[in-house]
Amino acid sequence: MKSALISVGLAVALAIAGSLAFDVLRGPEQTAAVAGKGHKVCKAKTNAGKLKTWRCENNQACCVNRAMDLYVCGYPGLGCL
């Protein structure tokens, strides 16, 4: 029972940390535009100041993790976990 509670607590802590590590695109320096049927183009400035461009499905969020310099698509319905 004790190990089950520890496992659940660890899972919750990792879920919260993951959601805080990724930011959904917003603000003047980050954009997302429709790029055809079922896709959108995500753009954001990297830590080095360059413009990073990647493509996601329409139902996925454009996710940016500035600490690890990651630019990925989120999970449908869950956002950037």
Secondary structure, DSSP 8 states (H G I E B T S, - for coil): -HHHHHHHHHHHHHHHHHHHH-EES-STT-EEEE-STTEEEEEEE-TTS-EEEEEEETTS-EEEETTTTEEEE-BTTTB--
